[in-house]
Every structure is written in structure tokens, then in C-alpha cells.
Amino acid sequence: MLRATARGGTLVQVGNLPGAAAPAVLGDLVTREITWTGSYRFVEEMEDALLALREGLDLTPLITHRFPVARAEEALAVAADPAGGSGKVMLRLSDG
């Protein structure tokens, strides 16, 4: 992304980075005078989403897969597979 940023431009990193190391040519920050800033995208959105769910928002059309908690490892593998076509994978914590 640094190469796509104009000289003297600003790169805004939205959200979290992966937990693993990611290669980047950080020298470009200095030589191309790029400002790299982070922006966490959730402020009040979580409260708004929980309120909407409590009021009956139907998310059923978004859920592509459902797994019982006993199959959590499989559920995570499906969710992590970019070629698997999953949208939202639901993990059921109870039988009810």
C-alpha cells in the first residue's frame, strides 16, 4: 500500500492488522514523506448493532453456515477459507 500512496500523501490503516508479521518497505515512509495513521472503525457501532439485534433485526439471510460448538474447529476453518464461499459462519453454543 505504501507504493500506491502519493509522495507526501497519507495512508490510513482502518481496523486491525493480522497477528502475524507482515512485510513492508518502511523506508518509503521517510523517503516519500508518507504519513501512516491508524483508525479504529468501531466506536458506537457495537452498541447500535446489539440494540438492533435486541429489537429483532433478522440476520438469517447473511448466515451461510451453522455449526454446533462441538464442531468449532471445522467452523473456524470454513470461515477462514477465502475460496469456501462463506459469508457469516454461526457457532451455536447450545442446542436451543
QUIMOSUL-V215896 format. One record per residue. SS is DSSP state (hx for helix, st for strand, lp for the rest). OMEGA is omega as a letter, one per 20 degrees, with the letter a starting at -180 (999 if undefined). BURIAL is b if it has 16 or more other ideal C-beta (glycine too) atoms within 10 Angstrom, else e. Layout:
# QUIMOSUL-V215896
[[SS	OMEGA	BURIAL] [SS	OMEGA	BURIAL]]
This chain:
# QUIMOSUL-V215896
[[lp	r	e] [lp	r	e] [lp	a	e] [lp	a	e] [lp	a	b] [lp	r	e] [lp	a	e] [lp	a	e] [lp	a	e] [st	r	e] [st	r	b] [st	r	e] [st	a	e] [st	r	e] [lp	a	e] [lp	r	e] [lp	r	e] [lp	a	e] [lp	a	e] [lp	r	e] [lp	r	e] [lp	a	e] [lp	r	e] [lp	r	e] [lp	a	e] [lp	r	e] [hx	r	e] [hx	r	b] [hx	a	e] [hx	a	e] [hx	r	e] [lp	r	e] [lp	a	e] [lp	r	b] [st	r	e] [st	a	b] [st	r	e] [st	r	e] [st	r	e] [lp	a	e] [lp	a	e] [lp	r	e] [lp	r	e] [lp	a	e] [hx	a	e] [hx	r	e] [hx	r	e] [hx	a	e] [hx	r	e] [hx	r	e] [hx	r	e] [hx	r	e] [hx	r	e] [hx	a	e] [lp	r	e] [lp	r	e] [lp	a	e] [lp	r	e] [lp	a	e] [hx	a	e] [hx	a	e] [hx	a	e] [st	a	e] [st	a	e] [st	r	b] [st	a	e] [st	r	b] [st	a	e] [hx	r	e] [hx	r	e] [hx	a	e] [hx	a	e] [hx	r	e] [hx	r	e] [hx	r	b] [hx	r	e] [hx	r	e] [hx	a	b] [hx	a	b] [hx	a	e] [lp	a	e] [lp	a	e] [lp	a	e] [lp	r	e] [lp	r	e] [lp	r	b] [lp	r	e] [st	r	e] [st	a	b] [st	r	e] [st	a	e] [st	a	e] [lp	r	e] [lp	r	e] [lp	a	e] [lp	999	e]]
